[in-house]
């Protein structure tokens, strides 16, 4: 006899199962994608970690990874966590004012020793140009690069199957006009850092990545917005051996999913793309699994077997959102709003964007989530509030 039943796991989440002849089997079309019990609070200790007055004093972006390659579990007290930042401010702040000589570079990195937000254990890195001034860690040098291109960084991971190389997606960006949004993405690169290389990564390698999607409508998108390493070595609870790479395209911020085996990660001809019903090798057939996400995001396994897709709703709204997924590639449920960022918008020129989760910074039973703060009048507002431009953090606790 075939029946339907609901089962509560540890009092936290509700799953729906189909039972037949005493066998219990989970089906993605019956997983509860709407209900989740949690509380949310600010995480000021992590926000304060990035409030600095000397050297590095601001950035956006922010992805994190354990350097031992474990992806799905909190860092250990003796571990190391790599932080990736995009546009970064380098200089000095005195008397709550940026002193002359500050410079914005397009990316920087940091390493946190341990798993606590301890300022004396956080070390920031950038490169230097020929004149000894601050310079980006990653500068485009691929065959398709033009001289004025620069990188914003996507997600990255440590590939334990390929000598612990670090792979990071770099979005090639080109300025096309003046103003706060006078730029466009023109391509994607895969940056490879050989295992054991230390910042500012002098042995880095770069390759053009054919994962940039252009549409006849004028919309475009690319992969690298988020990565989920679904392997046993990475600590995934239900490993299938694949690296899942997420992309976003179009004004509706539609989510795309690709995957590859760790050993094949540099071989894009071996990547496959989810159409919504099957995996195919043709990137032009990739489907949209959900929408209203942000250009940077994350996917994290929940304790009950579901997955949390974390993002800024509609890319640049004031809401940090979550969709629950039945698998790493969906289906995904409706938006669950986690946090209202409006209290951070002290001026009409301020904006928030690109929320994502950081399992390496979290403790069991919680997720630490960041979102970025910026301004449409960047230098003017930084002169008045030089610590404005840095990520803020919240903590989601699962009940």
C-alpha positions as CSV (number, residue, x, y, z in Angstrom):
1,X,0.0,0.0,0.0
2,X,1.3,3.4,-1.0
3,X,0.8,6.3,1.5
4,X,2.1,9.8,2.0
5,X,3.5,10.9,5.3
6,X,5.3,13.9,6.9
7,X,8.3,13.4,9.1
8,X,9.9,15.9,11.5
9,X,13.6,15.7,11.8
10,X,15.1,16.8,15.1
11,X,12.3,19.2,15.6
12,X,13.8,21.5,13.0
13,X,12.6,20.9,9.5
14,X,9.7,19.1,7.7
15,X,10.3,16.6,4.9
16,X,7.6,14.8,2.9
17,X,8.3,11.1,2.0
18,X,6.5,8.6,-0.1
19,X,6.3,5.2,1.5
20,X,5.6,1.9,-0.4
21,X,5.8,-1.6,0.9
22,X,7.7,-0.6,4.0
23,X,10.4,1.2,1.9
24,X,11.1,5.0,2.5
25,X,12.3,6.9,-0.5
26,X,12.7,10.7,-0.8
27,X,11.5,12.4,-4.0
28,X,12.5,15.9,-5.0
29,X,8.9,16.8,-5.9
30,X,7.7,16.1,-2.3
31,X,10.5,17.8,-0.4
32,X,9.2,20.7,1.7
33,X,10.8,23.8,0.1
34,X,8.9,26.4,2.1
35,X,9.2,25.7,5.8
36,X,12.2,26.3,8.0
37,X,12.5,27.3,11.7
38,X,15.3,29.7,12.4
39,X,16.3,32.9,14.2
40,X,18.4,35.7,12.8
41,X,20.6,38.2,14.5
42,X,23.5,40.6,13.7
43,X,27.0,39.1,14.0
44,X,28.9,42.3,15.0
45,X,32.1,40.4,15.9
46,X,32.6,39.4,12.2
47,X,31.5,42.9,11.0
48,X,34.0,44.5,13.3
49,X,36.8,42.3,12.1
50,X,36.8,44.2,8.8
51,X,36.5,47.6,10.4
52,X,40.1,48.8,9.9
53,X,42.0,52.1,9.7
54,X,45.3,51.2,8.3
55,X,46.3,49.4,5.1
56,X,43.2,47.5,3.9
57,X,40.2,49.4,5.1
58,X,37.3,48.4,2.8
59,X,36.1,46.1,0.0
60,X,33.2,44.2,-1.4
61,X,33.0,40.7,-2.9
62,X,34.0,38.5,0.0
63,X,34.1,34.7,-0.6
64,X,35.8,32.4,2.0
65,X,37.3,29.0,1.9
66,X,39.2,26.6,4.2
67,X,42.7,26.1,2.8
68,X,42.6,22.4,3.7
69,X,39.9,21.9,1.1
70,X,37.1,21.0,3.5
71,X,34.2,23.0,2.2
72,X,31.0,22.1,4.1
73,X,32.2,22.3,7.7
74,X,33.4,25.0,10.0
75,X,37.1,25.8,10.1
76,X,39.2,24.2,12.9
77,X,41.0,26.3,15.6
78,X,44.3,25.6,14.0
79,X,43.1,26.0,10.4
80,X,43.5,28.8,7.8
81,X,40.7,30.6,5.9
82,X,41.3,32.4,2.7
83,X,39.1,35.5,2.0
84,X,38.6,36.9,-1.5
85,X,37.7,40.5,-2.0
86,X,36.9,42.5,-5.1
87,X,37.3,46.3,-5.3
88,X,39.4,47.2,-2.3
89,X,40.5,50.4,-0.6
90,X,44.1,50.6,0.6
91,X,45.4,53.6,2.7
92,X,45.1,55.3,6.0
93,X,42.2,56.7,8.1
94,X,43.0,59.3,10.7
95,X,40.5,61.3,12.7
96,X,37.7,59.5,10.8
97,X,39.0,60.8,7.5
98,X,40.8,59.1,4.6
99,X,44.3,60.6,4.3
100,X,45.7,61.6,0.9
101,X,47.4,58.7,-0.9
102,X,44.6,56.1,-0.6
103,X,44.0,53.9,-3.6
104,X,41.3,51.6,-4.8
105,X,42.6,48.3,-6.3
106,X,40.3,45.8,-8.0
107,X,40.9,42.8,-5.7
108,X,42.7,41.7,-2.6
109,X,42.9,38.7,-0.3
110,X,43.3,37.9,3.4
111,X,44.0,34.9,5.5
112,X,42.5,34.3,8.9
113,X,44.4,31.9,11.2
114,X,42.0,29.9,13.2
115,X,38.2,30.1,13.3
116,X,37.6,33.1,15.5
117,X,37.1,36.8,14.4
118,X,40.4,37.8,16.0
119,X,41.9,41.0,14.4
120,X,45.5,40.0,15.3
121,X,45.0,36.7,13.3
122,X,43.7,38.4,10.2
123,X,46.3,39.3,7.6
124,X,45.6,41.2,4.3
125,X,47.5,41.0,1.1
126,X,47.8,42.9,-2.2
127,X,50.5,43.3,-4.8
128,X,52.6,46.3,-5.6
129,X,53.2,48.0,-8.9
130,X,56.6,49.2,-10.3
131,X,56.4,52.3,-8.2
132,X,55.7,50.4,-5.0
133,X,52.1,51.4,-4.8
134,X,49.2,49.0,-4.0
135,X,48.1,46.9,-6.9
136,X,45.5,44.1,-7.4
137,X,46.5,40.5,-6.6
138,X,44.9,39.3,-9.8
139,X,45.3,41.2,-13.1
140,X,43.9,39.7,-16.4
141,X,46.6,38.2,-18.6
142,X,44.6,35.8,-20.8
143,X,44.6,35.8,-24.6
144,X,41.2,37.5,-24.8
145,X,42.2,40.3,-22.3
146,X,42.4,43.9,-23.4
147,X,44.8,46.3,-21.7
148,X,42.1,48.1,-19.7
149,X,40.3,45.0,-18.4
150,X,40.3,44.2,-14.7
151,X,39.0,41.4,-12.5
152,X,36.2,41.2,-10.1
153,X,36.4,37.9,-8.3
154,X,33.8,35.1,-8.2
155,X,33.8,32.1,-6.0
156,X,36.7,29.7,-5.6
157,X,37.7,26.3,-4.0
158,X,40.6,24.1,-3.1
159,X,40.7,21.1,-5.5
160,X,41.9,18.2,-3.5
161,X,42.0,15.9,-6.6
162,X,44.5,18.3,-8.4
163,X,47.3,18.8,-5.9
164,X,45.3,21.2,-3.7
165,X,45.3,23.9,-6.4
166,X,43.0,26.8,-5.7
167,X,40.7,27.7,-8.5
168,X,39.0,31.1,-8.6
169,X,36.7,32.6,-11.2
170,X,37.6,36.1,-12.4
171,X,35.1,38.2,-14.2
172,X,36.8,40.4,-16.8
173,X,35.3,43.9,-16.5
174,X,35.7,46.8,-18.8
175,X,34.8,50.5,-18.2
176,X,32.5,51.8,-20.9
177,X,31.3,55.1,-19.4
178,X,31.5,57.3,-16.4
179,X,29.2,57.0,-13.4
180,X,28.7,54.4,-10.7
181,X,27.6,51.7,-13.2
182,X,29.7,52.6,-16.2
183,X,31.2,49.1,-16.7
184,X,30.3,45.8,-18.2
185,X,31.4,42.2,-17.9
186,X,33.1,41.0,-21.1
187,X,34.3,37.5,-20.2
188,X,35.3,35.0,-17.6
189,X,38.7,33.6,-16.6
190,X,39.7,30.7,-14.4
191,X,42.5,31.5,-12.1
192,X,44.7,28.6,-10.9
193,X,46.9,28.9,-7.8
194,X,49.3,26.0,-7.4
195,X,48.9,24.2,-4.0
196,X,51.1,25.7,-1.4
197,X,51.5,29.1,-3.1
198,X,51.1,32.0,-0.7
199,X,49.7,35.5,-1.2
200,X,50.1,37.5,-3.4
201,X,50.3,34.3,-5.4
202,X,53.2,35.0,-7.8
203,X,52.8,31.6,-9.4
204,X,49.2,32.1,-10.4
205,X,48.0,30.9,-13.8
206,X,45.0,32.2,-15.8
207,X,42.9,30.7,-18.6
208,X,40.0,32.1,-20.6
209,X,36.9,30.1,-19.5
210,X,34.1,29.5,-22.1
211,X,31.4,29.9,-19.5
212,X,30.1,33.4,-20.5
213,X,26.6,33.2,-22.0
214,X,25.3,35.9,-24.3
215,X,21.6,36.0,-25.4
216,X,20.0,37.4,-28.5
217,X,18.0,39.6,-26.3
218,X,21.2,41.4,-25.2
219,X,21.2,39.7,-21.8
220,X,24.3,37.9,-20.7
221,X,25.5,35.9,-17.8
222,X,28.4,33.8,-16.6
223,X,29.3,31.0,-14.2
224,X,31.3,31.4,-11.0
225,X,28.8,33.2,-8.8
226,X,28.9,30.4,-6.3
227,X,30.5,26.9,-5.9
228,X,29.3,23.8,-4.0
229,X,31.9,21.1,-3.7
230,X,29.8,17.9,-3.3
231,X,32.6,15.5,-2.6
232,X,33.5,13.3,0.4
233,X,36.8,14.9,0.9
234,X,35.2,18.3,1.1
235,X,32.9,17.1,3.9
236,X,29.7,17.1,1.9
237,X,26.9,15.2,3.7
238,X,25.5,13.5,0.5
239,X,28.5,13.5,-1.9
240,X,28.1,12.6,-5.6
241,X,31.6,13.5,-6.5
242,X,30.8,16.7,-8.5
243,X,31.8,20.3,-8.3
244,X,28.6,22.4,-8.8
245,X,29.2,25.9,-10.3
246,X,26.4,28.5,-10.3
247,X,25.8,31.2,-12.8
248,X,23.5,34.2,-13.1
249,X,22.1,35.8,-16.2
250,X,19.7,38.5,-17.4
251,X,18.0,41.3,-15.7
252,X,15.7,38.9,-13.9
253,X,18.8,37.4,-12.2
254,X,18.1,33.8,-13.3
255,X,20.2,31.0,-11.8
256,X,22.0,28.5,-13.9
257,X,23.9,25.3,-12.8
258,X,26.9,23.5,-14.2
259,X,29.0,20.7,-12.8
260,X,32.2,18.9,-13.4
261,X,34.3,16.2,-11.7
262,X,37.2,17.7,-9.7
263,X,39.8,16.0,-12.0
264,X,38.2,17.5,-15.1
265,X,37.7,21.0,-13.7
266,X,40.1,22.7,-16.2
267,X,38.6,20.7,-19.1
268,X,35.5,22.7,-20.1
269,X,34.6,20.2,-22.8
270,X,33.8,17.8,-19.9
271,X,31.5,20.2,-18.1
272,X,27.8,19.6,-18.2
273,X,24.9,22.0,-17.8
274,X,21.4,21.5,-16.2
275,X,18.5,22.1,-18.6
276,X,15.9,21.6,-15.9
277,X,15.5,17.9,-16.7
278,X,18.9,16.6,-17.7
279,X,22.6,17.3,-17.9
280,X,23.9,18.2,-21.3
281,X,27.3,19.3,-22.7
282,X,26.0,22.3,-24.7
283,X,26.1,25.4,-22.6
284,X,23.6,27.1,-24.9
285,X,21.0,24.6,-23.6
286,X,21.4,25.5,-20.0
287,X,18.1,26.2,-18.2
288,X,17.1,28.7,-15.5
289,X,16.4,26.9,-12.2
290,X,15.1,29.9,-10.3
291,X,15.3,33.7,-10.5
292,X,15.6,37.0,-8.4
293,X,19.0,36.0,-7.0
294,X,22.2,38.1,-7.0
295,X,25.4,38.0,-9.0
296,X,27.2,36.6,-6.0
297,X,25.6,33.9,-3.9
298,X,26.1,30.6,-2.1
299,X,24.7,27.1,-1.7
300,X,25.1,25.3,1.6
301,X,23.9,21.9,2.8
302,X,21.4,22.1,5.7
303,X,21.5,19.6,8.6
304,X,18.3,17.9,7.3
305,X,19.5,17.1,3.8
306,X,18.1,20.1,2.0
307,X,20.1,23.0,0.7
308,X,20.1,26.7,1.4
309,X,20.6,29.1,-1.5
310,X,21.6,32.5,0.0
311,X,21.5,35.7,-2.0
312,X,20.4,39.4,-2.1
313,X,16.9,39.4,-3.4
314,X,16.7,40.8,-6.9
315,X,20.5,41.5,-6.8
316,X,20.4,44.9,-5.1
317,X,17.4,45.1,-2.8
318,X,17.4,45.6,0.9
319,X,16.5,42.0,1.6
320,X,18.8,39.0,2.3
321,X,17.0,36.0,0.9
322,X,17.1,32.2,0.9
323,X,15.5,29.6,-1.2
324,X,15.4,26.0,0.0
325,X,16.6,23.4,-2.6
326,X,15.9,19.7,-2.8
327,X,19.2,19.0,-4.5
328,X,22.2,21.2,-5.4
329,X,20.5,21.9,-8.7
330,X,17.0,22.3,-7.5
331,X,14.1,22.5,-7.5
332,X,14.2,25.6,-5.3
333,X,11.3,26.9,-3.3
334,X,10.0,30.5,-2.8
335,X,12.0,33.3,-1.3
336,X,12.3,33.3,2.4
337,X,13.4,36.7,3.6
338,X,16.1,36.5,6.3
339,X,17.1,40.0,7.0
340,X,16.2,43.6,6.2
341,X,19.2,45.8,5.5
342,X,17.4,49.1,5.6
343,X,18.9,50.2,9.0
344,X,22.3,50.2,7.2
345,X,21.1,52.7,4.6
346,X,21.8,55.9,6.5
347,X,21.8,57.9,3.3
348,X,19.8,57.7,0.1
349,X,23.0,57.1,-1.8
350,X,23.8,53.9,0.1
351,X,23.0,50.5,-1.3
352,X,23.4,46.8,-0.3
353,X,24.1,43.8,-2.5
354,X,25.5,40.2,-3.0
355,X,24.7,38.4,0.2
356,X,26.1,34.9,0.7
357,X,26.9,32.3,3.4
358,X,30.2,31.3,4.8
359,X,30.2,27.8,6.3
360,X,33.9,28.1,7.2
361,X,33.1,31.0,9.6
362,X,30.1,29.3,11.1
363,X,29.6,27.0,14.0
364,X,27.4,23.9,14.0
365,X,23.8,24.8,13.7
366,X,24.3,28.2,12.2
367,X,25.2,30.1,9.1
368,X,27.2,33.3,9.0
369,X,26.1,35.4,6.1
370,X,27.6,38.6,4.7
371,X,26.3,41.4,2.5
372,X,28.1,44.4,1.0
373,X,27.5,48.1,1.5
374,X,28.4,50.7,-1.1
375,X,27.4,54.1,-2.3
376,X,26.5,55.6,-5.7
377,X,28.6,58.6,-4.6
378,X,31.5,56.5,-3.6
379,X,34.4,58.8,-2.7
380,X,32.1,61.6,-1.4
381,X,30.4,59.3,1.1
382,X,33.7,57.5,2.0
383,X,35.2,60.9,2.9
384,X,32.3,61.3,5.4
385,X,32.2,57.7,6.5
386,X,35.5,55.9,5.5
387,X,34.5,52.6,7.2
388,X,31.3,52.4,5.2
389,X,32.6,50.2,2.4
390,X,33.0,46.8,4.0
391,X,30.8,43.6,4.4
392,X,28.4,43.3,7.3
393,X,27.5,39.9,8.8
394,X,24.4,38.2,10.3
395,X,23.9,34.9,12.0
396,X,21.1,32.5,11.1
397,X,20.5,29.9,13.9
398,X,18.5,26.8,13.1
399,X,16.1,25.9,15.8
